[in-house]
């Protein structure tokens, strides 16, 4: 992203650069040390570096205006040694975070006569007991000269009984409040004084464009009485986790009862109750800090308990006292075993029927992600997905699904009896992967169902968001246009890889729940009904499924008829600090009451009766962390990814053999209406990326990086193994000629440094080998690259279900009874096997009879089923499998060959599962 590097910086270039501030402090420290060790002329460099630092410091508590003033005075006095000493200490404290608990970091050698309230946020006595520290943004119209005094008054409100400690950050305008919210991830609460001015004291042209583009807000036209509530609403959109308080001299009773002010936690009458404000701030952050299940588990582990239930590992005595396995106890520590129990009484709770701390923990998670309900799942999102299918679909229902979705969706439909109508993502043949499903394809499938009188049987649309490779849907647009065709359609957004996005204001609108909130807001606006009525005048109220205009334009649903029904599944363990298999089902369904009983049954069916208490605790803790520091952590993960992209692209040797694909390579231009190409394109800022996020059909998750290694002569699997075995670098997904790198909240800049060092080492080894091996080595290398990058197999599409598994073989739509085919394969006598390379395969492809797959066949990579039960196997699928050079193919036995359903067994279809409802008969009216 573009960052100003000369002159006074534009602050609005720093929307994602969480470490840019530390970089500037390190630069200042280097200049200050050089000045202390060198000539007087080095002071100019210190002045220039301080100019780069100073503007940002208005939005952070430490070092604060007092220490910054002392620093400026020492520079003016030409005290190079004093400047170097103070800058070194401040820079080190920022890097280590020690200012949050060490009073000494807030002092200088001149502080003997000051009180603690004058200088430090912490209690007397040096090292503070580690009470959680955070910062609170106070937005006040008071003159800047009074801010040090105001901060002192706020500090004097602190009490020894406070469970947390905060330091005030004072700004004086609407725009500066937005900047503080965006730049400072340690802010946990905002106190707004009514009557604040609008303009920032800084140069922020991109901020104003951001507000106009993202939030349709022209700050120059804000009425004085609207400023406070408008600011609160905007901050809540950017960072919904923050607690917001308003101090006003208006009629607080009326304002508190105004729905437009619902995002404000409490309204106070001006400054008459400052202690109440202070106590509310502590309580509000404390509510997010509270982890009901984890807190209770810690208390349980501290109790002297004798166990007479079936869990010998509980309390750990069988391990700690063992002569043979005590090393397990030494490795994990005793608390793990003290916290184990199979009981659900004595202060514990049941995950199957939660009534206590697990119930409260789930409610807190629902608040954190913007859902009405959240259900904890301790055996992964595979189970979360199957729970949803089990709860909301039944035999005969039709589900439109991305054929490349995770196998749990396919198995979920087998379990529920729902019939998949597969839609295809656009192919990325060069990299042996698929993108995402175009909205046009989804609309066409829905319109075909409507034309054939089966739209009433369509229950749900299932899409993966984001895909494994980082393709993110325009979730709001997808839901709006689909609801224009079927107003009560359910949406299952599989966000196994995208749970973290909730905590980024740039990615949140592309999540299922973020779009559901936006859709709800849109539905309530007068503009929604007008847009629909304008469309109805042109297209009619009952859309004609054969009207070609419906595929060419953005459809608008009738806001009076639509139901917002969104289910989102998140692998919390994939992107948050949660133990493996920790997952959630998040529900925002206006008709959920119709599924309460079924959902409970789905939980009983799929959830273990012996859930892991530590996984539940880690779900609870992951929520706490993301509500309190998720914003900052996600920004850092994005910045790590951008740094990797930049370093790989800019390095003269690495870039010869490796590259990270940008949006221009991953998303066809037809789906990028904004023209966005890549995060590294010159002139790109977060505003241009944000416009792409708002406008484009697909957007690329910046934290997911497809690193092409085929140009270095490595296939994805070989390169993955090389990184793991020789360099201790682990990654997950591979393709024929690439590997997928994923940055997350656990990564640091040291990880980036190691990756770049390793890529350089590999690139230099290639250089040396090509140089020393002569023409023959270069020819062999070029041939290897060509085989990986050019001679790639075409990707197969779904063919069709065999007519024996279709209700109407003449239908344009291709849904099928996969459940019956799946269970037909249980009868081995009704199945046959054909070796993949057998001539009989080619003979049957050419002359018949058709080959019908008996099971799921899933090669890794690419990781999606190229065959499903009941599917007619065509030449493209056979050709793809024959060209695969992977070792892992689920559902395929290389010794026996392809497992096929004998055509003679197709007469038994319908015996394994209930028949689908008759054509045109509503599934809900059987």
N, C-alpha and C positions, 0 to 999 in steps of 0.2 A: 504494500500500500504506500501511496505517496506520503512522505513525511518531510516537512520543511526542515532544512538543515542550516539555513543562513538567515541572519536578521532575527527579528522577533517572530517566534513560531506561531502559525495558525493552530490554535488548540484543537480545532475540529478535525485535524488530521490524525488524531490519536484515538479514534474510536475503538481500535482493537489492540493498540500497542501497550499492553500492560507492563512490559519491561522497559519501554522507551525512557520512562522516568529514571529508572535505575541506571540505564546507560548514560544518561545526561549527567547524573551525579558522579558516576565513575570518571567521566570525561573532566568534570570540574575538579575532581580530586587529583587527577593526573596533572592538570594545569597548575593547581595550587602547590603540589609537591615540587613541580619544576620551578615555580616562582621562588619557593623557599630555598631551593638549592642553587638558584641561578641568578641572572641579572635582573635589575629593576624593570627592564622592558617587558618581562614576562607578565607583568600585571595586566596588560591589555588582553592577553589571552584568557586570564582569569575573569576579567570583566565580561568578555564575550561569552564564555562558558556559563557564567552566572545568569546572563540574559536569557540563555536557552532554558535554564532551570527555573528561573523565578516565576514565570507566568503560570506554570503548572502548580506551583506550591500554594496558590490561593485555594486549591481544592482538596488539600490534605492537612491533617492535624499536625503531623510531624514533618519537618522541624518546627513549623509554625511561625507566625509573624515575629515573635520575640527573638528567636534564634536567628532568623533571617536578617533581622535588623542589626543584631550584634555582628553578624558576618559582614554585612555591608559597611558597618562602622570600621571594622578592622581593615577592610580593603582600602577604605578612604584614608586610614591612618598609615598606610603602607606597612602594616604589620604582617609581613609574609609568613613568618613562623606561626603566628596566632591563627591566621587564615588556614594554613595547611593543617594545623592540629585540629581545628574545629570542623573543617570539611571532611577530614579523614574519619573523625568520630561520627559525624552525621551520616556520611555515606555508608560506613560500616553498619551503623544501627539500622538504616533502611534495608540493607541487604539481609541482615540477620533477623530483623523484626524485634530486636531487643528493646526498642523504645516502648513496646507494649507492656512491659513488666519491670523495667529497670528505671527507677526515678533518675538515676545519674545521667542517663542519656539526654535528659531535658535541661541539664544544668551546664553552666560554664564556671570557670574559676572566679568569676565576678559575682556569683549568686549568693554570697554569704548572708546578705541582709534580706533576701526575698523569702516570702512564705511559699509553701508548697503550691497553694492555689494560684500564686502568681506565675509559676513556671511549669509545673508538672501535672499530668493527669492521674498520678498514682499516689498511693498512700505513703506516708513518711517511712523511712527505715531502709531505703535502698532497694533491694530486690523485693518486688511485690509477689505475694502468693498468687499463683497463676489464675486469678479471676479472668474470665473471658473479657477481652478488650474489643471494642468496636468504636466506630465514629458516627456521630449524628450531625446531619446537615441542618443548620439553622439558616433560614432564608429571611433576612431582616432588612427593612429599609433604613436602619440606623447608619450613620456615616461610617466610612471605613476606619476613621480615626478612633472610633469608639469600640471596635471589635475586640481588642485585647481586654478591655474592661468588661465587656459582656461575657467573654469566655471565662474570665475570673469569677464572675457571679454564678455562672452555670456550674463551675467546678465546686463552688462552695455548697452546692446542693447535695453533694455526695455524702453517703452515710456508711459507716462500717458494716451495716447490715446488708448493703447492696450486694447482690450475688454476681453482678457484672460491673464493669467500669467502662465509661465511654468518654471520649474527648470531642468537644464541639468543633465543627468546621463552619465558619460563617461566610456567607456570600450575600450579595446585596441586590440581586435582580432575578427575574424569571429565567432569562437565558443562562445566567451563571448557575442557577439551580439545576438546569438540565445538564450543563457541562459537569457539574459536581457529581450528579447521579451517574453519568456515563463514565467519567474518568476514574472515580474513586470506588473500587469494589469493596472497600471496608466500611462504607456507609450502610447502616442497617435501619436507620430511622430518619425521617425528615420532618422538621418543624417549620411551618410556613406562617409568617406574619402577614396578615392582610395589609394591602396598600403598598406592596413592593413595586418598584419600577420594572419595566420589561427589558430594556437593552442591556447587553453585556458590556463590561468595560474592556473586553478583549475583541480582537478581530476574528469574527466567526461567520464568514459567509456560507460555508458548507452547513453549519448548524441550522441557519435559517432556511436553506434549501431542503435540508433533511426534514425539518418540521413541516414545511409546505408539502413535500412529496409523500412522506410517510403518514402524516397525521392531518393533512389538509388544514394546517394552522398558519395563519398570517399574524405574526406577533405584533405587527404594527397596528392592527385593528382591534386589539383586545380592550374591552371596557374595563376601567379600574376595578369595579366590583366583581368582575369575572376572573380576574387574574389568579387569585388564590386557588379557587376550585379547578380552574383550567389547568393550572400547574400540577395540582394533585392528580388529576385524571391522566395527564401526560406522563408523569413519573410512574404511575401505576401501570401504564402500558409498557413502559420501558423496562421497569423492574417490579413486577407484581408482588414480589416477596416483601417489599419494604413497608414498614408501618408509617403512616402519614398523619400528622396532627396539624390542625389549623387554629391559629390564635387570631381573633377578630374582635372588633368593637361593634359588630352588627348584632342583630337578634339571633343569638346563637341557637335558641330553641328551634326557630324555623329552619335555619341552615342545617341543623343536625337531622331534621326530619325530611329534608329534601333528597329524593332519590338520586338527583344529579351529584350529590355529595357523598354517596354511599361508600366511595373508596377511602374516605377519611376515617381513621380509626376513632378519633375523638375530636370534638370541637370545643375550644376553650374561649372564655371571654377575656381577650387580650392577655395581660400579664398578671392577673390577680391570683393565679394558682400555679406558680412556677414549680413548686414542689410536686404538685399533682402531674404536671407535664413530665417531670423527671421520673416519677414512679411509674407512669404509664410507659415511658420509653423502656425502662428496665423490664417491666412485665411483658411488654410486647415481644421484645427480643428473646426473653426467657421462655415464652410460649413456643417459639420456633426451636429454641435450644433443647427443650424438653423432648426426651425420647422415651415414651411410656414403657415399651417392652424392654428396651435395653436397660433403662434405669431400674426397672423391677428385677431384671435378671441379675444385675449387680448386687442388689439387696438380697436376693435369694441365695446367691453364691456365698454371701457373708454369714448366712445363718447356719447354726449347728443342726444338721438334718440327718436323720437315719433313714435310709431308703429300703423299702421292702417291695419294690416293684421290679419289673423285668428290664432293668438297664444297669448291668454291673459296672459300666464305665462311669456312671454318675458318682460324683465325689472323688473319683480317681484312685481309691484305695487299692483296687485290684491291679492298678498300673504302677503307682508309686512304690508299692511294697513288693513288686514282682522282681524276682532275680533275673528275669529274661526280657521283660519289655519295659523296664523302668526308663529306658532311654527315650521312649515315646513321651513319657511325662516330662522329662527334662527338656525335650525339644519344644513341646507345645506350651508348657507351663501349667500350673495347677488350676488356674482360674477356668480354663476351658472345661475341665471335668467337674469342677464345683458348680458350674452353671448348667450342667446337663441334667435333664430330668424327663421322664415320660409322663409326669403328672400334669394335670391342668387345674389343680386346686392349690390352696395355700398361697394365694397371690399370683399364681400363674394363670394362663388363659389357653383356650382351645382355638386353633386356627380354623377348624372346621365350623365351629359355632362360637365365634368370638363375642364376648360380652364385656370384657374388661380392657386390659392394657393393649392387647392386639387390635381390638376394635378401635380404640382411640388412635393408635398408631396408623391404622389404615385411613382414618378420617383426616389425620394430619397430612398424609401423603396425597390424599385426594385434593386437599386445599393447595398443596405445593404444585401440583400439575394441572390444576384447573378442571378437575373432574367432579362429578357428583358422588361417585363411589370408586373406591380402589380395593382390589382384592390381592392379598399377598399370595405368591406362588413360589414354592421352594424346590421345584424340579424343572425350572427353565421355561422360556417363552414357548417352547414346543408344546408344553402343557397348557400354557395360557391361551394359545391359539385354539387348541382342541376344546378347551372349556367354552370358548365363545361359540364355536360351531355347535357344540352339544346343547348350548342354552338357547340359541336363537334360530336354529334351522332344524328341519325335520325331513323325513323322506319325501321326495317330490319337489321340494323347494329348489330353485335355481340360484346358483351363486356365480356371478361373473368374477373370475380370478385370473390374475397374471399367471400364465403357465410356468413362469420361472420362479414363482414364490417358494418359500421354504417348504420342505416336505411335510411339515406338521399341518399345513393347510390342506394338502391333498389327503392325508390320513384323517384329518378332522372331518372332511366330507364323506370319507368312507364310513366313519363312525356314526355320523348323524344321518346319512342317507341323502344328503343334499347332492344335487347334480351339478358338476362343474361345467360352466361355459367358459372355456379358456380363451383369453385374448393374448395377443403376442406383443412383446416389447420390440422396439426397433433393434436390429442387430448391429453389433460392432465387430464384424467378421475379422477385421485385421488384428484385433486383440482377443479373439475367441471369447467374447462375452456379449451379453445383452444389456441394453439400456433400460428404459422404462416404457410403459404402455402409453402410446399417444391417446389423448382424450378423444380424438376423432374416432379411434378404434372402439373405445368404450361406448361412445354415443351410438355408433353404428350397431353394435351388439344389442343395445337397449331398444333402438328403433326397430330392429328386426323382430325382436320379441313382441313389441307392440303391434307390428304389422301382422303377426301370426296369431295374435290373441292370447299370448302367454305372458304378457308383462306382469300380470297379477301374481304369477308364480315366482317372479324375481324377488328374492328376499334381501340379498346383500351383495355389495361390491367389496372385494378384497384386493388390496394393493400393498406392496412393500415400500415403506417410506422411512428412511432412505434405503435404496438398494445396497447390496453388499459393496458395490463399487462407487457409491456416493451420489446416485441420481435421486433428486428430491422433487416430489410432485408439487404442483401449485394446488395444494389441498383445498383451498377455498373455492377456486374456480372449478375443480373437479366436482365438488359437492354441489355447488350452485347449478351447474349445467345438468348433472344427473338428476337432481331434484326437480328440475324443470320438466323432465320426462316422467319421473316417478317420485311423487312428493314424499313418500314414506320410506324411501330406500334406506337400509342400514349400511353403515360404512365400517369396515374393519381395517384399520391402519396398523400394519405390522411394523412397529418402530423399534424393533429389537436393537438396531444399531444407532438409534436416533434419540434415545431418552434424554441425553444431555441437552438437546436443542431447546427444550423448554426454558432453559436458563440463559439463553442468548436472545436479546431483543431482535437480532437480525434473522435468526433461524426460527424463532418461536412461531411466527405467522405461517410457516410451512409445516408445522406439526398438525396432526389430526385435531387435537384438543385446542390448539391455538386458532385454527381455522373455524372450529365449532363456535368459539367465543365470538370471533369476528362475524360469523354468519348470523348469530343471535342478535348482535348489535345492528347488523345491516337490516335484518328482518323488521326491526322496530323503527327504522327510519322512514320518513315520508318518501325519500328518494327511491326506496325499494319498490313500493307499490306503483309509483309513477313509471319506473323503468319497466315493470311488468306490463302495465297497461299500454305503454307505447309499443311494446313487442306484440301484445295481443291484437292491436289494430293492424299490424302488418302480417302476422303469422296465424292469427286466430287463437282462441283460448285452448282448443283441443288440437295439439300439434299433430300435423299429418306426417306419419313416419316416413312417407315416400317423398316428402318435400326436401329437395337437395340443399335448400338454404339452411336447414337445421345443422348440417355438418360444417358449414362454412362460417357460421357466426357464433358469437358467445350467447348462449341461452340464459334467460332470466327466469327463475322460478316464481310462482305466485306466493308472495310472503304470507298470505292468509291461509295457505294450505300445507306448507311444508312442515315436516317434523324433523327436528335435529336429533339424529340417532347415530352417535359415534362411539365406537369401541376402539381403544388403543391398547396395544400390548407392548410393553417395554422390557427389554433385558437390562434390568438395573445393573447387573454385574458387568455388562459389557462397556458401560461408559461412566459408571459412578463407583464409589468406594464400597462395594458390596461383594460378599462372598459368591463364589461360582454357583449358578443356578437360581440366584435371587431374581425374581421377575414380578411384574404386576399386570393385572388387567385393570385398566382405567375406563370408567363408563361415564358418558354424558349423553344419555338417551332419555328423551322426553316421554317415551312409552316404556320405560324400563319396568314399570309396574306389571306389564304383561309377561315379563320374563323372570320375575323375582324367584318364583318357585322353581322354574327350570334351571335358573342359574345356580340355585342352591344344590339342586341335584347334580349339576355338572361339577360343582366343587366336590361333592361327595364321591363322584365317580373317579375323578382324576387326581385329587389331592391325597397325599399320603396321610394315614392316620397317625403316623409317627414323624411329623415334620421336624426338621432340624432347627432347634431353638436359636442356634448361632446365626443361621441364614436369616431368620426373621429379625434378629437383633441387628444384623448388618443392613437389612432393608430400612429399618428404623433410623439407624445412624446415617446411612447414605442420604436419606431425606433431610435430616438435620443439616448435614454439611452443605447440600445443594441449596437449601433455603438461606443459609447464612453466608456461604462463600462460593456458591456455584457460579454466579455471574462472573466473578474474577477468574475462577479456575477455567471456565469454558473459554473466556477471552484469551487466556494464556495458551490453552490447547490450540486455538485457532492461530495464534501468533507463531507457535512452534511449527505448525504445518506450513505457514507462509514462509517462514525462514528456511525450511527444508527445500521448498519449491525454488526459492530465490538462490540458495547456495548451489543446488544441483545445476540450475540453468546458467548461472554466471561463471561457474568454474571451467576454465579452458580445457582441462583434461577430462574431468568427470562427464561434462556435457557431450563429449565425443562419443560416449558409449551408453550413457543413461539419460533419460529425460522423464520428468513427471508430467503426465498429460493434463492439459487445461480443459476448460469448458469447450473450447473450439474443437478439440479432438474427441471429447466424450459426448457432446450434445450437438446434433445436426443444427445448422443455421436456422432451419424452419421452426425450431422450437426455442430459438433465442431472439425474440422480437426486439429486445433492447439493444442487440448488437454486442452484448458482453462477450469477450473472448477468453480472458484469463485474468487471474488475480495479479499477474506480473506485467500485464500490458501497460506500457508507459501512460501515465495520466490517470490510471485507475485509482479510485479512492473507495472508501466504504460507501459513499453515496452512489457511485456508479454500480458497485456490486449490489447495493441495496435496491436500486431500480430494477436490476435484473431479477432479484429475488421477488419483487412485487409483480413484475410484468411477464416474465418468461414462463413457458409451460413447464420447463425443467430447469433446475438449478443444481449446481455441483456443491456438495458439502465440502467445505475447504479442508476439513480434518482428514479426509480420505484421499490418499494420494496413490494413483496408479503409476508405479515406477516401471518403465519399459526396460527390460533386461535382455530381450532378444537381440537388440542391436549390439550387445556385448558378447553375443554367442551363447547365452544361457537361456534354457527354458525356465519357466517359473519355478517348477519343483526343484530343479537342480540348484537354482540360485537361492531359493529358500533354505535348502539344506546346507549350502555353503555358508550362508550367514549364521545359521544356528550352530553348526559343528565347529567352524573355525573361529568365528568372531563373537559368539555369544549374543547375537542379535536375533530376536524372535519376531516372527510375523505370522499372519494367518493365511489369507487367501492367495492363490496363484492362478494364473492363466497360462496358456501355451507360451507366451512371450513376455509376461509381466508378473510383478508381485504387488500386493496391496500393502501400503504403509498406512497406519492409522495413528494419529496423535490423539492423546486423551489427557485427562486431568492429572495423570500420574507422570507424564513426561516432563523432562527438564531440558535446559539448553545443553547440559552435559551429554544427554542422549543424542541431541542433534550433532554435537561435535564428534561423537564416536561414529555415528552413521556416515558423516562426510569423510572422516578419516578412512573408514573402511572402503567406501566407494572409490576414494582416490587410490588406495592401495591396490584394489582390484583393477582399476583402469590402468594404472602404471604397469601392473603385471602383464596386462594385455598388450600394452605398448611395447614392452620389452620382448614379449614372445613374438610379436609381429615383426619387430626389427631384427631379431636374431634368427628367426626361422626362414627369412627370405621369401621369395615369390610363392613357393609352394605353401608355406604357412599362411600367407595372406590370402591365397586362393581358397584354402580350406576354411579359413575364417569367414570369408565372403559367402561361401556356399552354405555354411552353417547359419549365418545371419539370414540369408535368403530363405532357407527352409523354415526358419522360425517366423519371419516377418512377412513373407510373400506367399509361400506355399502353404497356406493355412486352409483347413477344411471349412466348407460352408456350414453355417449353423442350421440345424434342423428346426422347423416349425412343427407345431402339433398338427397331425394329419386329421384324424377324426375318430370317433368311437365307431366300432363295428355296428352295423345296422341292428344286430341282435341286442345291443345295449342302448338302442335309441327308441324313444317312444314313437317318433315320426321320422323315419329315414329320409323322407322327402323335404324335411324342414331346412330352411336356410341356416338356422342356428344349429350349433354343434354340441349342445349339452348332451350328456350321456349318463347312464346308470353305472357309475364306476364301482359303487358298492357291490352290486351283484357280480361284476367281473372279478373283483377282489376276492370274494368268498368262493367263487367258482374254482379258483386256483387252489383251494384247500383240498380238492379231490384230485389226487395225483393221477388217478386213472383217466381223468378228463383233460390231462395236460400232456404235452410232448416237448421235446428239447431238440433244438437244431444248433449245431456249432456255427459260430458267427462266420467263419470262412468257408462253410460248406457250400458246394455248388447248388445244393437244393435251395438255399436261401435265394440265390439269384434266379433260379428257375421259378420259384413261387412268386418272386417280385414281378417277373415277366409274364407268367402265364396263370398264376393262381395255384391253389386257392390262397386267399388272403391269410396273412399271419397276424394273429391277435395276441398282444402282450398279456401275460398272466400276472405280471407284477410291476412294481416300480423299478425302473433302471436309472440309477443316478450316478454318473461319473463325477469324480472329484479330481481336479476341476472339470467343468465349471460349477457343479454343485446343484444343478436343477434336474428334474426328471425328464429325460428325453423319451421315455416310454412310461405310460401309466396303464393300470389294468383296464382291459377292454379296448385299448387303442389299436388301430390298424397300423402295423409297422410298414413304413414306406422306404423307398430307396434312399432318401436323404438321411434318415436315422441310421440305416445300415452303413452308409458311406461315412457318416460322422464317427460311428463307433469303430469302424475299421481303421480310421486314421488316428484315433486317440492313442497317445503314448503315455497314459497315466496308469498307475498300478491299482488305484482304488476305484472300483465300480460297484456300488451297492446294488444288490438285486440281480447281479449277473455272475453266474458260475462259469468260469472260463473252461473248465473241464467238460461240463455237460452242454453248455451253450445257452442260447436264448430259451427261456421258458415260455411256451405258448399254450393258449387254450385251444383244445381241439374244436374244430367247427361243429363236430357232432354233438359237443356238449352245450352248444348255444341254445338248444331246445329246452335246457333246464333253467334258462334265465327267468327270473321272477320267483324261483323257489327260495333263493337265498335272502331276499329282502322284500318288504312290502312293495306292491306295485305303485308306480307314480299315478297321481290323479289324472283323470281324463283331460284331454286337450281343452283348454279354455276354462277349466273349472278352477276356481281360486283355491289355493292350497289351504287357506285359512277357513274355508267354508265347507270342508269335507264332512 
